[in-house]
């Protein structure tokens, strides 16, 4: 994984439609746009989502997807008070050994 997209948001209001839309968009990114991994956390009115990608062209294609654009517009209008997106190149990656 060469790139990570960091999405940070201050939550205004989440509802069932948000949950369904977020799950659908996650699945679509993973299945149709070659997203390698996706994880998100919500805590104390904040959301942070990390998506990992092999290429900038995959990220750009995902950003330009019509269904994703519609979900972004809903986010701006209904779900988020503020958000930011950062696209970063992963310089190094390591982890601890798995425990048995």
C-alpha distance (Angstrom), angle and dihedral (degrees) to the residues before:
residue distance angle dihedral
X1 . . .
X2 3.76 . .
X3 3.81 102.8 .
X4 3.77 138.2 39.4
X5 3.79 125.3 -162.7
X6 3.80 111.2 -151.3
X7 3.79 114.5 -158.2
X8 3.82 116.6 -172.3
X9 3.79 124.2 -179.1
X10 3.76 142.3 172.6
X11 3.79 105.7 -135.2
X12 3.80 118.6 -125.5
X13 3.81 98.6 173.6
X14 3.80 135.1 -19.1
X15 3.79 123.1 -163.4
X16 3.81 138.3 166.4
X17 3.81 90.8 -81.9
X18 3.82 89.1 57.6
X19 3.81 91.6 51.7
X20 3.81 92.3 49.7
X21 3.80 93.3 44.8
X22 3.81 93.9 47.3
X23 3.81 91.8 50.6
X24 3.81 92.2 47.3
X25 3.82 92.4 49.0
X26 3.81 92.1 47.6
X27 3.82 91.4 51.7
X28 3.80 91.8 46.0
X29 3.82 93.1 50.7
X30 3.80 91.0 50.0
X31 3.82 97.2 43.7
X32 3.79 104.6 33.4
X33 3.81 106.4 25.2
X34 3.81 102.7 39.9
X35 3.81 95.5 -112.9
X36 3.81 103.8 169.7
X37 3.80 100.7 -155.1
X38 3.80 137.5 -5.4
X39 3.80 130.5 -165.3
X40 3.80 133.2 167.9
X41 3.79 138.0 -175.9
X42 3.80 130.6 -166.4
X43 3.77 120.8 -164.7
X44 3.80 135.9 154.3
X45 3.79 94.9 -8.7
X46 3.81 94.8 -46.1
X47 3.80 131.2 106.5
X48 3.79 126.3 -162.6
X49 3.81 119.8 -175.6
X50 3.79 125.0 -176.8
X51 3.78 122.1 -165.0
X52 3.79 122.5 -176.8
X53 3.80 124.0 -147.7
X54 3.81 140.2 177.8
X55 3.80 97.0 -143.9
X56 3.77 143.1 25.7
X57 3.80 89.5 -132.2
X58 3.83 90.0 61.5
X59 3.82 89.6 50.6
X60 3.81 91.3 48.5
X61 3.81 92.2 48.6
X62 3.82 89.8 50.7
X63 3.80 91.5 48.5
X64 3.83 90.3 51.7
X65 3.83 96.3 47.6
X66 3.83 110.4 121.6
X67 3.81 95.0 -136.8
X68 3.81 90.9 48.2
X69 3.81 90.2 49.5
X70 3.82 89.8 52.5
X71 3.83 90.0 50.7
X72 3.82 90.0 49.3
X73 3.79 90.4 52.9
X74 3.82 90.8 51.7
X75 3.79 89.0 49.3
X76 3.79 91.9 53.0
X77 3.81 93.4 45.4
X78 3.82 102.1 39.2
X79 3.79 118.6 6.3
X80 3.81 110.6 37.2
X81 3.79 131.1 55.9
X82 3.82 89.5 -169.0
X83 3.80 136.6 -8.7
X84 3.79 141.0 -179.6
X85 3.80 134.1 -165.2
X86 3.78 127.6 -154.8
X87 3.81 125.1 -174.0
X88 3.81 110.0 -157.0
X89 3.76 135.3 -179.9
X90 3.80 113.3 -127.7
X91 3.79 107.4 -127.4
X92 3.77 98.0 -179.3
X93 3.77 137.6 0.3
X94 3.78 131.5 -167.6
X95 3.80 139.4 150.4
X96 3.77 141.9 -171.6
X97 3.79 119.4 -89.4
X98 3.80 116.3 -89.2
X99 3.78 115.1 -99.4
X100 3.81 118.6 -133.0
